[in-house]
Amino acid sequence: MNKKLKILASAAIAAFTINTAAVAQETVLRMSSWLPPAHPIVKGMMVPWAAKVKEVTQGRVSVRILDAPLGPPPSHFDLAANGIADLTYGVHGYTPGRFKLTQIAELPFLTKDATSLSVAYWRLYESTLAKVGEHRGAKVLGVFTHGPGLLYTTDRLVSPLSELKGAKIRVAGSITNQLVQTMGMVAIQAPAPQSYEILSGGIADGIVFPAESIPFFKLDGLLHNGLRVEGGLYNVSFFFIANNAKFSSLSEADQKAIEAISGEAFSRLAGAAWTAADARGLELMQGKVAIHDATAQERAQLEEVTQPMFEGVAKAYAEKGIDFEVAMDMLQKDVAAVLSEK
């Protein structure tokens, strides 16, 4: 082999070695996702976040959203905590009794959009709730809520509120379960993807959902009436987590880079995606679902019947040594602060 060929061969081997090392160093985080790719959580939150992960780690870390979930929706916290998946998201309320302090963000009358509440919620989580350890076994990358929740029915009138007595309503978790029961209705708990089946089969007379979810899950042909209350009848709390060991296996630089686009930054991204989706949802429901805005008298009735819900969450906080009133004041002040940014 002449000298020129030797140089070319050496260069090719060196390039191959460098490329192989680069590939070997790339870490792929597998995310189990239980919602369709077009859902705002996936399309508007997880996909953009995944793109940012690759960007801020300069390609050393990437995210692969799996084509099919590794388990049913309620299993997703444990899927990540136990290392079956590297990343998951889920609804705190899908495992009743497990997450109690997160219920503060699900109470009625808190905000007019998901952005302000999600950001305020993260700030409360980081400053106060994280130390309690309800998310043991996982690295919390974000907490967020959907937009203000409404109550929808297939045929029943939603005003006066007495028309709702005895109605069977699909709910998402403990707080919505309590809400429905305090209003004199019967709660049927089921994950969101089962909503169409439950309503079309006559198992339920209605549902509690944010505006986004009605057209997304194709329920606008089944539901005819909606009850809207200023500040929302409820919200649903979500987690976004990583497996502790997997996250810790990343380099310190990559951990810090991912943390910088998570936490409050992710909660703001998530809230904004849902706020936009709610606006589209309301537009798509026009002419299909008649939305009734609660009167002052109905609002007063709802405040009275839901007071035990606030007291129940306050008790859970007291059991953990946290002053509920102080926590709620922090949450509400941060909601107002984020709303004032607009």
Secondary structure as GFF3:
##gff-version 3
##sequence-region A 1 342
A	DSSP	alpha_helix	3	25	.	.	.	ID=ss1
A	DSSP	beta_strand	27	32	.	.	.	ID=ss2
A	DSSP	pi_helix	40	46	.	.	.	ID=ss3
A	DSSP	alpha_helix	47	56	.	.	.	ID=ss4
A	DSSP	beta_strand	61	65	.	.	.	ID=ss5
A	DSSP	three_ten_helix	73	75	.	.	.	ID=ss6
A	DSSP	alpha_helix	76	81	.	.	.	ID=ss7
A	DSSP	beta_strand	87	91	.	.	.	ID=ss8
A	DSSP	three_ten_helix	92	94	.	.	.	ID=ss9
A	DSSP	three_ten_helix	101	106	.	.	.	ID=ss10
A	DSSP	alpha_helix	114	124	.	.	.	ID=ss11
A	DSSP	pi_helix	125	129	.	.	.	ID=ss12
A	DSSP	three_ten_helix	130	132	.	.	.	ID=ss13
A	DSSP	beta_strand	138	145	.	.	.	ID=ss14
A	DSSP	beta_strand	150	153	.	.	.	ID=ss15
A	DSSP	three_ten_helix	161	164	.	.	.	ID=ss16
A	DSSP	beta_strand	168	171	.	.	.	ID=ss17
A	DSSP	alpha_helix	174	182	.	.	.	ID=ss18
A	DSSP	beta_strand	186	189	.	.	.	ID=ss19
A	DSSP	three_ten_helix	192	194	.	.	.	ID=ss20
A	DSSP	alpha_helix	195	200	.	.	.	ID=ss21
A	DSSP	beta_strand	206	209	.	.	.	ID=ss22
A	DSSP	alpha_helix	213	216	.	.	.	ID=ss23
A	DSSP	beta_strand	225	228	.	.	.	ID=ss24
A	DSSP	beta_strand	237	243	.	.	.	ID=ss25
A	DSSP	alpha_helix	244	248	.	.	.	ID=ss26
A	DSSP	alpha_helix	252	260	.	.	.	ID=ss27
A	DSSP	alpha_helix	264	285	.	.	.	ID=ss28
A	DSSP	beta_strand	290	293	.	.	.	ID=ss29
A	DSSP	alpha_helix	296	319	.	.	.	ID=ss30
A	DSSP	alpha_helix	324	340	.	.	.	ID=ss31
###
